[in-house]
């Protein structure tokens, strides 16, 4: 996944593939994502936004994606480059 999310074209491919997955497979993908690393990546954070917008399981979105991003923000709030 990190290699795909290194460019805009790869981001488009990843978003399209995510849209094609069944709900059960989408949940498996979300559970396996390194959300903390992706939140600070130049392109990968856009995939996280796409996932949050298109995942039909709001509890999983809140627990896995949003919680991990908010923890990362709290840890780096004092960093001016963040």
C-alpha positions in Angstrom: 0.0 0.0 0.0 2.7 2.6 0.8 4.2 2.2 -2.7 0.8 2.8 -4.3 0.2 5.9 -2.3 3.4 7.6 -3.3 1.8 9.4 -6.2 -1.5 11.0 -7.3 -2.1 8.3 -9.8 -1.5 5.6 -7.2 -3.9 7.4 -4.8 -6.6 7.3 -7.5 -6.0 3.6 -8.0 -6.1 2.9 -4.3 -9.4 4.9 -3.9 -10.9 3.1 -6.9 -9.9 -0.3 -5.6 -11.3 0.5 -2.1 -14.6 1.5 -3.7 -14.8 -1.9 -5.5 -14.3 -4.0 -2.4 -17.2 -5.6 -0.6 -18.1 -4.2 2.9 -16.4 -7.1 4.7 -13.2 -6.6 2.7 -13.2 -2.9 3.3 -13.3 -3.5 7.0 -10.3 -5.9 6.8 -8.4 -3.2 4.8 -9.1 -0.5 7.4 -8.1 -2.7 10.3 -4.7 -3.4 8.6 -3.9 0.2 7.7 -1.0 1.9 9.5 -3.1 5.0 10.2 -0.6 6.8 12.4 2.0 6.7 9.6 -0.4 7.5 6.9 -1.8 10.6 8.7 1.5 12.4 8.3 2.2 11.3 4.7 1.8 13.8 1.9 -0.5 11.6 -0.2 -1.6 8.8 2.1 -3.6 11.1 4.3 -5.9 11.7 1.4 -6.6 8.0 1.3 -7.6 8.1 4.9 -10.1 10.9 4.2 -11.5 8.8 1.3 -11.8 5.8 3.7 -13.6 7.9 6.3 -16.0 9.2 3.8 -16.8 5.9 2.1 -16.7 3.3 4.9 -20.2 2.2 5.9 -19.2 1.2 9.5 -19.1 4.4 11.5 -17.9 2.7 14.7 -14.9 1.2 12.9 -14.1 4.6 11.3 -14.3 6.2 14.7 -12.2 3.6 16.5 -9.6 2.8 14.0 -9.1 5.9 11.8 -10.2 8.9 13.7 -8.9 7.8 17.1 -5.5 7.0 15.7 -5.3 10.3 13.9 -6.4 12.3 17.0 -3.7 10.5 19.1 -1.1 11.4 16.5 -2.2 15.0 16.5 -2.0 15.2 20.3 1.5 13.8 20.2 2.7 16.3 17.6 0.7 19.4 18.5 3.9 21.3 19.6 5.8 20.5 16.4 5.7 23.5 14.0 6.4 21.3 10.9 3.4 19.1 11.7 
